Amino acid sequence: RLRLFYRPERIRGLWARMTRQGEEKTMNDTMGMDISKDTLDAYWLSRCKHKQFANTKMGLSALIRWIRQTKALLVVFEATGGYHRLLETCLAKHNIPFSRVNPRQARRFCEGTGQLAKTDRVDAKMLAEMGALLELEANQPKSKTLHDLKQLATARLELIKDRTAAKARLTISTPSLLSQQIKRRLRQIERDLTQVIEAIDDIVAADKDLVARAEILMSITGIAKVTACAILTEMPELG
């Protein structure tokens, strides 16, 4: 399947064969969703319809009513940080299957189909076609706990990057004023980092299931607490 990303003629040929074989009703019943901070651009592939909704609770209610017109539909969207969280929670609440794809995977699929234009509507259509062509499977919704862990893990990595960059600047900063500012920044980063790590530990400790899975992971040679938490966050499907 990954090789299809780099063979546009194979993708177009496969798409045409699926349509000719009369499978479009099941294969095409997908909805691509391009997510931004304020809006959701939805493209219903089997109906060739595009609609835009506000990325709010009211907008999602209207989206759900639109989706409810059919019983068999897979919603495909890119993982876009915090912007997709409200959509994912709403779809899970209404038992609507969805597939959350990696933005890099979606970009490669777009390149493979020869699609160069980039608008919200085009991206939504591309995601719908990707879900139908690759027969993407539905994902399990993440709990609020895992969402919080993900955000904290991302914040931890950003703080580590900031610390590394600040230490590098400290080695080349000659004016005493700059050196003092960088040192203050490093102390603040360390305090923030300590708070984030403690918050991660508290979340894991409060969830018996996470504690059990973390202990299993840490029993493996070479996996410590930080790595175990990263695995729990990025791969919640692990039993």
RADA-V233698 format. One record per pair of residues at least 12 apart in sequence whose ideal C-beta (glycine too) atoms are under 7 Angstrom apart, sorted by the first residue. I is the first residue (numbers start at 1). J is the second residue. If there is no record, write none. Layout:
I	J
I	J
This chain:
1	134
4	112
5	108
5	109
5	111
5	112
6	112
7	112
8	112
8	113
8	114
11	112
11	113
11	133
14	133
15	133
24	46
25	46
27	132
28	45
28	46
28	132
29	46
29	70
29	72
29	73
30	45
30	73
30	74
30	76
30	128
30	131
30	132
31	43
31	44
31	45
31	67
31	73
31	75
31	76
31	128
32	76
32	124
32	125
32	126
32	127
32	128
32	131
33	75
33	76
33	77
33	87
33	124
33	127
34	120
34	123
34	124
34	127
35	55
35	77
35	78
35	80
35	83
35	84
35	87
36	55
36	83
36	120
37	55
37	83
38	54
38	55
39	52
39	53
39	54
39	55
40	52
40	53
40	55
40	59
40	63
40	87
41	120
41	121
41	124
42	63
42	124
43	121
43	124
43	125
43	128
45	128
45	129
45	132
50	121
50	124
51	66
55	83
55	86
60	86
60	87
60	90
64	90
64	94
67	96
73	96
74	97
74	98
74	99
74	131
74	136
74	138
75	91
75	96
75	98
76	99
76	101
76	127
76	128
76	130
76	131
76	136
77	98
77	100
77	127
78	101
78	103
78	106
78	127
79	100
79	102
79	103
85	147
88	100
88	141
92	141
97	138
98	138
98	139
99	131
99	136
99	137
99	138
99	139
100	139
106	127
106	130
109	126
109	130
110	126
140	237
142	236
145	203
145	207
146	233
146	236
148	203
149	200
149	203
149	229
149	232
149	233
150	233
152	196
152	199
152	200
153	200
153	229
153	230
153	233
155	196
156	193
156	196
156	197
159	189
159	192
159	193
159	196
162	189
163	186
163	189
166	182
166	185
166	186
166	189
167	186
169	182
170	182
200	229
204	229
210	232
213	232
213	238
214	228
214	229
214	232
217	231
